[in-house]
Structures are given as structure tokens and as C-alpha cells.
Amino acid sequence: MAQVKALFQNLATLTILFLVLPINAAIVLASLFWNRLRRLVRPQTVVAANRKNILISGAKMTKALQLARCFHAAGHRVILIETHKYWLSGHRFSDAVSRFYTTPIPQYDPEAYIQALLDIVKKENIDVYVPVTSPVASYYESLAKPALSHYCEVFHFDADVTQMQDDKFAFSEKARAFGLSVPKSFKITNPEQVLNFDFSGETRKYILKSIPYDSVWRLDLTKLPCDTPEETAAFVRSLPISPEKPWIMQEFIPGKEFCTHSTVKNGELRLHCCAESSAFQVNYENVENPKILEWVRHFVGKLGITGQVSFDFIQAQDGTVYAIEYNPRAHSAITMFYNHPQVADAYLSEEPFTQPLQPLPNSKPTYWTYHELWRLTGIRSFAQLRTWIRNFLRGTDAVYKLDDPLPFLMLHHWQIPLLLFKNLRQLKGWTKIDFNIGKLVELGGD
């Protein structure tokens, strides 16, 4: 039955993508033609005074494409890399990308991965390496840092810092030690710890989250305790909790949720954005929240780190902001900097920043068109449709760019279809397509 479902799922999706291909191809061809005419009239080649070779990983993801465009716009040369599985990255076709390479998967063969990075760094004379990592790969980029640092600057954290950041419980304890607000939390290595927990004295509910990243379970925000002890026991025992895969039981604080991206150099907050958040985040509109900004500035300043970090916050009804998660990697919210001319400076400049860069006032909210089209299937009223149209028209696609249109075509009609064909051959299903990250979200997937 599962194989039949997978067959239909993959075939139906491929058919839909094939049907809309002519529309997207026409848009992209028109864009290319317009760009050719414009460049004949007004050449726009920019070369930085101190041009650098920038290596960026995570080529399948939109945030890597965004960074590539920012560095390219500032006159630098960009080399993009991804693991062998995603050799089909549509972003490799961007005008911002000079060269593209693939590497072994780091968690399967760390030594081969580090050697592949070293080979690319030497061959391309890389000056700065900016990892744009998947959740699993963040730690392996830290392992590679000592070897790479002999040849280039690595804009990433040391291994001990990454481990702390990636461990939701360790992060919570560190922030608490800095005098910053975080929810009450407990590390869980056995379901019985939850079942034996006395919830009677608690004023708030709790939620369980896997400490190692899990692309499927992270969306489950079941509040504990459930209505009955039996329901609580059934839910908790259904989770893959073990000493090898610990979870965190975290106080659930009602309020408004936010996500952030921050670029930090030697503890100095250089680039920052904040947006309202949701479980499956595919829309970003900048929100100025001074309390969150100061929370982040204080935390990264105390650590004195260099790298890219992202936080999830809850702002309670009394205005207090609580950091509920911290990740040692770039956030897709960085797409809000699509029209900012100084992003490269946040990574490369040796001059201090008096204030962090934030999205420009005229920056439009970013979205992914195919995710927005999928939302149409959930519209049940004219009011909902009107809201959807307004949001669509006032925002901009995070991948499509008039002067760099090919990634939009190749993501949707090359990268994703080839992944679907692979699953079709294996009669393998998936839970959703994430065009932002450029992959099929699967149980037990990367």
C-alpha cells in the first residue's frame, strides 16, 4: 500500500511540475532576453577593490544562493559546493556562481569530506569559507575548521561551541548563566522521566523536542500533560527517546513566536533580522524588536564568537522575550537582505560596526511561490483568498530575480524533479517538498 501511495505521489507531483514548466520557462526566457539587452546598453560588472574568492556550502538551499548573490554583487568571486546527493542543485546555474563542486557527505566520511574541502580551497585559492549548513553538518564544518584555517578564514565556530549551540538543553543552561531569559527545561533520555514527572505544581504546559535535529518530529508541538495519563503515556512512548538520542522537555510559554538570523564576527553583531515565525517557516517579513536584538547582542558578545547563528524566540504577554532554540547556522530569513548592498561587509570588513545591518526599509517580505500556491489548497473563504492575494502581491519570491532568473527555473524543473524521479524509481514517499531547502522531507532523511 505504501509503495502504491509513493508511486501516485511522485507521479502526480511530476505531472504538475511538467504542466507549469512552459509558464516558468517563458518567464525566465523573457528575463534572460531583457538582461541581454540591458547589458548591451549599460554593462554592470562590479569588481571589488580587494576582490576575494568566497567558498559557500549548502548549494541546494536558498540561503546559500542569497549569500552568493550578495558576495557577487559586491564584486567578489563565489564558488558553491554541495554534497554528492545534491549535484543537481539548480542554484549552480546562478550568474553569481563562478564554479560548483560536490563533496562526500560529512557525517558518513568526515575525513574524506575535510580532504575534499581542502582540495577545493587550495585549487580555487579561497580566501573565506562561509558554511551554509544543514543541521547535521554544522558540527562537521567545525571539525574541518582547524585544517582549513591554515589556508583561509573559516566563518564558523569551533567544535565545542557548535556542540553547545546545537544542544538545546546546553544552550538553555548557558543562556541562563548569562542572566538571559529562557524557558524552564529538562533533559530527557528515557520516556519514564516524563511519565514520572510531577506536572501538578506547574503553571504551564510542556512540549518535547528532539535535541538532535529531526525534520519530521520538530513539527510536533503536542502539549504535556495530555488530557489523560493514558494519552500522555501513549504519546511519550511513541517518541524515539534514548540516551543516544536525547530530547528536551521545555516549558511552553504562550506568546508570539519570532525567528532571527545573525552574522557575528569576534562577538560583534554585524547583521541581524527578525521575523514572525511558525513551525514550517516559508515567509519572512522583517520586524524590529529591540528586546530580541539586545538579547542576541548580549549572548553573542559574551561568547565572543564568529559565525552565523539563528534563534527562535517567544515574546510573552508581559513583553519578556524567551529564547527557545539556538542553531549554529544561517537562517533562511537572510533572504530579506536580497536588496541590501552591504551584506558582504558584515562578513569581510575589518572595521567595527556601530550598529548591525538590518533589512532595508523598502525590503519586501520574501516567500517561495510554489509554497504559496500550495497554500491555495487550504483556502476556504473569499476573505482568506483576499488575504493571500494581498500577501502575494506585496512580497517577492526568494529565488527568482530578474537579473538572475535561471535558479528559479532549475530549482523547480530540474533539482526537485530529479529528486522525485529518484524516489519514484525506489517507490519511496515523502512528507513534503521544501523548495526553500531544496529537498524532499522524508522520515529518516537528511
C-alpha positions in Angstrom: 0.0 0.0 0.0 2.8 2.4 0.9 4.5 1.7 -2.4 1.3 2.4 -4.4 0.9 5.7 -2.5 4.5 6.6 -3.2 4.0 5.8 -6.9 1.0 8.1 -7.1 2.5 10.8 -5.0 5.7 11.1 -7.1 3.9 10.8 -10.5 1.2 13.3 -9.6 3.8 15.9 -8.4 6.0 15.4 -11.5 2.9 15.8 -13.7 2.0 19.1 -12.1 5.6 20.4 -12.4 5.6 19.4 -16.0 2.4 21.3 -16.7 3.6 24.6 -15.2 7.0 24.3 -16.9 6.1 26.3 -20.0 4.9 29.2 -17.9 8.1 29.4 -15.9 10.3 28.8 -18.9 8.6 31.7 -20.7 9.1 34.0 -17.7 12.8 33.0 -17.4 13.5 33.3 -21.2 11.9 36.8 -21.2 14.1 37.7 -18.2 17.2 36.5 -19.9 16.4 38.4 -23.1 15.8 41.6 -21.1 19.0 41.2 -19.3 21.0 40.7 -22.5 19.5 43.9 -23.9 20.2 45.8 -20.7 23.8 44.7 -20.5 24.4 45.8 -24.1 23.3 49.3 -23.2 24.7 49.5 -19.7 27.4 47.0 -18.7 27.2 46.4 -14.9 30.3 44.4 -14.0 31.4 45.2 -10.4 34.8 44.2 -9.2 35.8 44.8 -5.5 38.9 46.8 -4.7 40.1 43.9 -2.6 38.4 41.0 -4.5 38.2 37.7 -2.6 37.4 34.2 -3.5 34.5 33.1 -1.4 33.5 29.4 -0.8 29.9 28.8 0.2 28.5 25.4 1.1 24.8 24.3 1.1 24.2 24.9 -2.6 20.8 23.3 -2.5 19.4 25.9 -0.1 18.0 29.4 -0.9 20.1 31.0 1.8 23.3 29.8 0.1 22.1 31.3 -3.2 21.3 34.6 -1.3 24.7 34.8 0.1 26.3 34.0 -3.3 24.4 36.9 -4.8 25.4 39.3 -2.1 29.1 38.5 -2.4 28.9 38.6 -6.2 27.1 41.9 -6.2 30.0 43.3 -4.0 32.5 42.2 -6.7 33.8 39.0 -5.2 34.1 35.6 -6.9 31.9 32.8 -5.5 32.4 29.1 -5.5 29.5 27.0 -4.4 29.6 23.4 -3.0 27.1 20.7 -2.0 27.3 17.0 -1.2 27.2 14.5 -4.0 23.5 13.7 -3.4 22.6 17.2 -4.5 24.8 17.5 -7.5 21.6 18.6 -9.2 21.4 21.9 -7.4 19.6 24.5 -9.5 21.5 27.3 -7.8 24.7 26.3 -9.5 23.3 27.9 -12.7 23.2 31.4 -11.0 25.2 34.2 -12.6 26.6 34.8 -9.1 28.4 31.4 -9.1 31.8 31.0 -10.7 32.4 27.3 -10.0 30.5 24.4 -8.5 31.8 21.3 -6.7 30.4 18.3 -4.8 31.8 16.7 -1.8 31.3 13.4 0.2 28.6 13.5 2.9 30.4 14.7 6.1 28.6 12.6 8.6 29.3 9.4 6.6 33.0 10.1 6.0 34.3 13.1 7.8 37.9 12.6 6.7 37.0 12.4 3.1 34.8 15.5 3.5 37.6 17.5 5.1 40.0 16.4 2.4 37.6 17.4 -0.4 37.2 20.9 1.2 41.0 21.2 1.4 41.4 20.3 -2.2 38.8 22.9 -3.3 40.3 25.6 -1.0 43.7 25.1 -2.5 42.6 24.7 -6.1 40.4 27.9 -6.0 42.7 29.9 -3.8 39.8 30.5 -1.3 40.1 33.5 1.0 37.0 33.0 3.1 34.9 29.9 3.6 31.2 30.6 4.7 29.5 27.3 5.6 25.7 27.3 5.0 25.0 24.0 6.6 22.2 21.6 7.2 21.5 20.9 10.9 23.5 17.7 10.8 26.5 19.2 9.0 27.2 22.1 11.4 29.4 20.1 13.7 31.4 18.6 10.8 32.2 22.1 9.5 33.6 22.8 12.9 35.8 19.7 12.7 37.1 20.9 9.3 37.9 24.4 10.6 41.4 23.6 12.1 42.7 22.1 8.8 41.1 24.8 6.6 42.3 27.7 8.8 45.8 27.2 7.5 44.7 28.3 4.1 41.7 30.6 4.5 39.4 32.3 7.0 36.6 30.0 8.1 33.4 31.9 9.1 32.2 29.3 11.5 32.5 28.1 15.1 34.9 25.8 16.9 33.6 22.3 17.6 32.9 22.9 21.3 30.8 26.0 20.6 28.9 24.2 17.9 28.1 21.3 20.2 26.8 23.7 22.9 24.7 25.6 20.3 23.2 22.5 18.7 22.3 21.1 22.1 19.0 22.8 23.1 19.5 21.9 26.8 23.2 23.0 26.9 22.2 26.3 25.2 19.4 26.9 27.7 21.8 26.4 30.6 24.4 28.7 29.0 21.9 31.5 28.4 20.6 31.2 31.9 24.2 31.5 33.2 24.4 34.8 31.3 21.3 36.1 33.0 19.2 35.8 29.9 15.6 34.6 29.8 14.9 31.1 28.7 12.0 28.6 29.5 12.4 26.1 32.2 13.9 22.9 30.6 14.8 19.3 31.4 17.0 16.9 29.5 15.1 13.7 28.8 17.0 10.4 27.9 14.2 8.0 28.9 10.4 8.2 28.5 9.9 7.3 32.1 11.4 10.7 33.1 8.4 12.4 31.6 5.9 9.9 32.8 7.2 10.2 36.4 7.4 14.0 36.2 5.0 15.8 38.6 3.1 18.3 36.5 0.7 19.2 39.3 2.9 22.0 40.6 3.5 23.6 37.1 1.6 26.6 35.9 2.4 26.0 32.2 2.3 23.0 29.9 5.4 21.5 28.4 6.5 20.3 24.9 9.1 17.7 23.9 11.7 18.4 21.2 14.5 16.2 19.9 17.9 17.6 20.7 19.4 16.1 17.5 17.7 17.8 14.6 14.7 15.8 13.3 12.9 17.3 10.2 9.7 15.5 10.9 9.3 15.3 14.7 10.3 19.0 15.1 6.8 20.0 13.8 5.0 18.1 16.6 4.2 20.5 19.4 1.9 18.3 21.5 1.5 19.8 24.9 2.0 17.8 28.1 0.4 16.5 30.1 -2.3 15.4 27.7 -6.0 15.1 28.7 -5.5 11.7 30.3 -2.5 9.8 31.7 -3.1 7.1 29.1 -2.8 9.7 26.2 0.3 11.1 27.8 1.9 7.7 28.1 1.0 6.7 24.5 2.4 9.9 23.0 5.7 9.9 25.0 6.3 6.2 24.3 5.8 6.8 20.6 8.9 9.1 20.5 12.4 7.8 19.8 13.8 8.9 23.1 17.1 7.3 24.2 20.4 8.2 25.8 21.8 8.2 22.2 19.0 10.5 21.0 18.1 12.7 24.0 15.1 15.1 24.0 14.4 18.3 25.9 11.2 18.9 27.8 10.6 22.6 27.6 8.1 24.9 29.3 5.6 26.1 26.8 5.2 29.8 27.1 2.2 31.4 25.3 3.0 34.4 23.2 4.2 35.5 19.8 7.0 33.5 18.1 9.9 35.0 16.2 12.9 33.7 14.3 16.2 35.5 13.7 19.3 35.4 11.6 22.5 37.0 12.9 26.0 37.3 11.5 28.6 37.7 14.2 32.4 38.5 14.0 34.5 38.2 17.1 31.4 38.6 19.3 30.2 41.7 17.4 26.7 41.6 16.0 27.1 42.8 12.4 23.9 41.7 10.6 20.6 40.9 12.1 17.0 40.3 11.1 13.9 39.2 12.9 10.6 37.8 11.6 7.4 36.3 12.9 7.8 32.6 12.9 5.8 29.4 12.5 6.5 25.6 12.6 7.1 25.4 8.9 8.7 28.7 8.1 8.4 29.8 4.5 7.5 33.5 4.8 9.7 36.3 6.1 8.9 39.9 6.9 11.3 42.0 8.9 10.1 43.0 12.4 12.0 45.4 14.5 12.1 44.0 18.0 14.7 45.8 20.2 14.4 43.4 23.1 15.3 40.4 20.8 18.1 42.4 19.3 19.6 43.2 22.7 19.2 39.6 23.8 21.1 38.3 20.8 23.8 41.1 21.1 24.4 40.2 24.8 24.6 36.5 24.2 27.0 36.5 21.2 29.1 39.2 22.9 29.6 37.0 25.9 30.6 34.1 23.8 32.9 36.2 21.5 32.1 34.0 18.6 32.5 34.3 14.8 29.8 32.7 12.6 26.2 32.7 11.6 23.5 32.0 14.2 19.8 31.7 14.3 17.4 31.9 17.3 13.8 31.1 17.9 12.1 33.4 20.5 8.7 33.6 22.3 7.6 37.0 23.4 5.2 36.6 26.3 2.2 38.8 27.0 4.2 40.8 29.6 6.8 41.6 26.9 9.6 39.3 28.1 11.4 37.6 25.3 12.5 33.9 25.9 15.0 32.2 23.6 13.6 28.7 23.0 16.2 27.5 20.4 19.6 28.3 19.1 21.2 27.0 15.9 24.8 27.4 14.8 24.0 28.1 11.1 22.5 30.6 8.7 18.7 31.1 8.7 16.5 31.4 5.6 15.4 34.8 7.0 18.6 36.2 5.4 16.6 36.2 2.2 15.2 39.6 3.4 18.6 41.1 2.6 18.1 40.4 -1.1 18.4 44.2 -2.0 21.0 45.2 0.7 24.3 46.4 -0.8 26.5 45.9 2.3 25.9 42.2 3.3 29.4 41.2 2.2 30.9 43.8 4.5 29.3 42.1 7.5 31.5 39.0 6.7 34.6 40.6 5.3 35.2 44.1 6.7 37.8 44.5 9.4 36.3 47.8 10.5 34.0 47.7 13.6 30.2 48.1 13.2 28.5 50.6 15.4 25.1 49.0 14.6 24.2 45.7 12.9 22.9 45.8 9.3 19.2 45.2 9.1 16.9 44.7 6.0 16.3 48.0 4.2 13.0 49.8 4.8 11.9 49.0 1.2 12.7 45.3 1.5 9.7 43.3 0.6 8.6 40.2 2.5 10.1 37.1 1.0 8.3 33.8 0.1 8.6 30.8 -2.1 6.0 30.9 -4.9 5.3 27.1 -5.0 4.7 27.1 -1.3 2.3 30.0 -1.7 0.5 28.1 -4.5 0.1 25.1 -2.2 -1.5 27.3 0.4 -4.3 28.0 -2.0 -5.5 24.4 -1.4 -6.3 25.4 2.2 -8.3 28.5 1.4 -12.0 28.1 2.4 -13.4 31.6 2.1 -13.2 34.8 0.0 -11.6 36.7 2.9 -8.8 34.1 3.1 -8.3 34.4 -0.7 -8.2 38.2 -0.5 -5.5 38.0 2.3 -3.5 35.5 0.2 -3.6 37.8 -2.8 -2.5 40.8 -0.8 0.4 38.9 0.8 1.5 37.5 -2.5 1.4 40.9 -4.3 3.2 42.8 -1.6 6.1 40.3 -1.3 8.7 38.9 -3.6 9.9 35.4 -4.4 13.1 34.5 -2.6 14.6 32.6 -5.5 13.5 34.5 -8.6 15.5 37.6 -9.5 15.1 39.5 -12.8 18.8 39.7 -13.4 19.5 36.1 -12.3 16.4 34.1 -13.3 17.9 30.6 -14.1 18.0 29.3 -10.5 14.2 29.7 -10.3 13.7 27.5 -13.4 16.3 25.0 -12.5 15.2 24.6 -8.8 11.6 23.8 -9.7 12.1 21.9 -13.0 15.5 20.3 -12.6 16.5 19.9 -8.9 13.2 18.9 -7.4 12.0 16.7 -10.4 15.3 14.7 -10.3 14.8 14.1 -6.6 11.2 13.0 -7.4 12.4 10.7 -10.1 14.9 9.1 -7.7 12.1 8.5 -5.2 9.8 7.2 -8.0 12.4 4.6 -9.0 12.7 3.5 -5.4 8.9 3.7 -4.8 9.7 5.9 -1.8 7.3 8.5 -0.4 8.0 11.9 1.3 6.1 14.1 3.8 6.5 17.4 1.9 8.6 19.3 -0.6 10.7 22.1 0.9 11.6 24.4 -2.0 13.4 26.7 0.4 15.8 24.0 1.5 15.7 22.3 -1.9 14.8 18.8 -0.8 12.1 16.2 -0.2 11.5 15.9 3.5 11.5 12.2 4.4 11.3 10.1 7.5 14.9 9.5 8.5 16.1 11.9 5.8 18.9 14.4 5.9 
